[in-house]
Amino acid sequence: MAAGTDHAGALRWSGNLTWWGSAFYGQTSVPVLHNPPLVFETITTGGYHTCGTDPGKEPHCWGLDTDGQASPPSTHKFYMMSAGAIHTCGLCQNCFTDASVSCWGAGGYGQIHGYPGGSMQTLSAGFYHTCAIDLNDHMECWGDDLHGPRTA
């Protein structure tokens, strides 16, 4: 399951998605121009956008895309993605190193720049920040730190 600002979704065992909440920006409207229809392995919801990876690790995003938050790099495949308010980050399968971080969208708070290098286990995007855990279980965060330090 994943919950955005005013929408939420559930990933079914079949790979199909179930949505509820607002669809004002198309955030609950899975792209349908695919044959066969898309199925997903992961999903994430941001402010007013949604992203997911299919079984081939291809990224798919839809909804509000004013800052490129729903436009993942077309040459990348992702193990997983995590969406913030107006940015999205993912663990890239075919980037500099396996499971390295790639981010896109708005970066006014540093949320798409300054991320760690190397392989990561997981990541999670907040409103204007993102944190990731590396292979040594060390957490690194980047982006907005207005409400306290980004270290653990």
C-alpha positions as CSV (number, residue, x, y, z in Angstrom):
1,M,0.0,0.0,0.0
2,A,1.0,3.6,-0.5
3,A,-0.7,6.9,0.4
4,G,-0.1,10.3,-1.1
5,T,-1.5,13.7,-0.2
6,D,-5.1,12.8,-1.1
7,H,-5.0,9.4,-2.8
8,A,-4.0,5.9,-1.8
9,G,-3.4,2.7,-3.6
10,A,-2.9,-1.0,-3.0
11,L,-0.9,-3.5,-5.0
12,R,-2.8,-6.8,-5.4
13,W,-1.1,-10.2,-5.7
14,S,-2.0,-10.2,-9.4
15,G,0.1,-7.0,-9.9
16,N,-3.0,-4.9,-10.5
17,L,-3.7,-1.8,-8.6
18,T,-6.7,-0.6,-6.6
19,W,-7.1,3.1,-5.9
20,W,-9.2,5.5,-3.8
21,G,-9.2,9.2,-3.1
22,S,-8.8,12.1,-5.5
23,A,-8.0,11.6,-9.1
24,F,-7.9,15.4,-9.9
25,Y,-4.4,15.2,-11.3
26,G,-4.7,11.7,-12.8
27,Q,-2.7,10.2,-9.9
28,T,-5.1,7.3,-9.6
29,S,-5.3,6.7,-13.4
30,V,-2.8,3.9,-14.3
31,P,-1.6,4.4,-17.9
32,V,-3.7,2.2,-20.1
33,L,-2.0,2.5,-23.4
34,H,0.0,-0.7,-22.9
35,N,-0.6,-4.0,-24.5
36,P,-0.7,-6.2,-22.5
37,P,-1.9,-4.1,-19.6
38,L,0.6,-3.0,-17.0
39,V,1.2,-5.1,-13.9
40,F,3.4,-3.9,-11.1
41,E,5.9,-5.2,-8.5
42,T,6.2,-2.0,-6.5
43,I,4.2,1.3,-6.1
44,T,4.8,4.6,-4.4
45,T,2.6,7.7,-4.1
46,G,3.8,11.3,-3.8
47,G,2.1,14.6,-3.4
48,Y,-0.1,14.3,-6.4
49,H,1.7,11.7,-8.5
50,T,2.2,7.9,-8.4
51,C,5.0,5.7,-9.6
52,G,5.6,1.9,-9.9
53,T,7.9,-0.7,-11.4
54,D,6.8,-3.5,-13.6
55,P,8.3,-7.0,-13.5
56,G,11.0,-5.9,-15.9
57,K,12.0,-3.1,-13.5
58,E,10.8,-0.5,-15.9
59,P,9.6,2.7,-14.2
60,H,6.1,4.1,-14.8
61,C,4.8,7.3,-13.3
62,W,1.6,9.3,-13.8
63,G,-0.3,12.2,-12.2
64,L,0.9,15.8,-11.6
65,D,4.3,16.4,-13.4
66,T,4.8,20.1,-13.0
67,D,8.5,19.7,-11.9
68,G,9.3,16.4,-13.6
69,Q,8.4,14.3,-10.5
70,A,6.5,11.9,-12.7
71,S,9.1,11.7,-15.4
72,P,11.7,9.0,-14.5
73,P,14.9,8.7,-16.6
74,S,13.8,6.6,-19.6
75,T,17.1,4.8,-19.8
76,H,17.0,3.5,-16.2
77,K,15.5,0.4,-14.5
78,F,14.6,0.5,-10.9
79,Y,14.4,-2.0,-8.1
80,M,12.1,0.4,-6.2
81,M,11.1,4.0,-6.1
82,S,9.9,6.4,-3.4
83,A,7.9,9.6,-4.1
84,G,8.1,12.8,-2.1
85,A,5.8,15.8,-2.5
86,I,7.4,17.0,-5.8
87,H,10.3,14.7,-6.3
88,T,10.9,10.9,-6.7
89,C,14.0,8.8,-6.0
90,G,14.7,5.2,-6.9
91,L,17.3,2.5,-6.5
92,C,18.6,2.1,-10.0
93,Q,19.4,-1.3,-11.5
94,N,21.6,-0.2,-14.3
95,C,23.3,3.0,-13.2
96,F,26.8,3.8,-11.9
97,T,26.7,1.0,-9.4
98,D,23.9,-1.6,-8.8
99,A,21.2,-0.2,-6.5
100,S,22.6,3.3,-6.6
101,V,20.3,6.3,-6.0
102,S,18.8,8.4,-8.8
103,C,16.4,11.3,-8.2
104,W,14.2,13.6,-10.4
105,G,11.7,16.3,-10.0
106,A,11.9,19.6,-8.0
107,G,15.2,20.1,-6.2
108,G,14.7,23.4,-4.4
109,Y,15.5,21.9,-1.0
110,G,18.4,19.7,-2.3
111,Q,16.2,16.6,-2.5
112,I,17.4,15.5,-5.9
113,H,21.1,16.4,-5.5
114,G,23.7,15.4,-2.9
115,Y,22.5,11.9,-2.5
116,P,25.0,9.2,-1.5
117,G,27.1,7.2,-4.0
118,G,27.4,3.4,-3.9
119,S,24.8,0.7,-3.5
120,M,21.8,1.2,-1.1
121,Q,19.5,-1.4,0.5
122,T,16.4,0.8,0.6
123,L,15.3,4.4,0.5
124,S,12.3,6.5,1.5
125,A,11.3,10.0,0.3
126,G,9.6,12.5,2.6
127,F,8.0,15.8,1.7
128,Y,11.2,17.6,0.7
129,H,13.9,15.1,1.7
130,T,14.9,11.5,1.2
131,C,16.9,9.0,3.3
132,A,18.6,5.8,2.2
133,I,20.3,2.9,4.0
134,D,23.6,1.6,2.6
135,L,25.0,-1.9,2.6
136,N,26.6,-1.3,6.0
137,D,23.3,-0.3,7.6
138,H,24.3,3.4,7.7
139,M,21.5,5.9,7.0
140,E,22.2,8.9,4.9
141,C,19.6,11.7,4.2
142,W,19.5,14.7,1.9
143,G,17.2,17.6,1.2
144,D,15.3,19.8,3.7
145,D,16.5,19.7,7.3
146,L,14.4,22.6,8.6
147,H,13.0,20.5,11.5
148,G,16.2,19.0,12.7
149,P,19.3,17.1,11.6
150,R,19.2,14.5,8.9
151,T,21.5,12.0,10.6
152,A,21.0,8.9,12.6
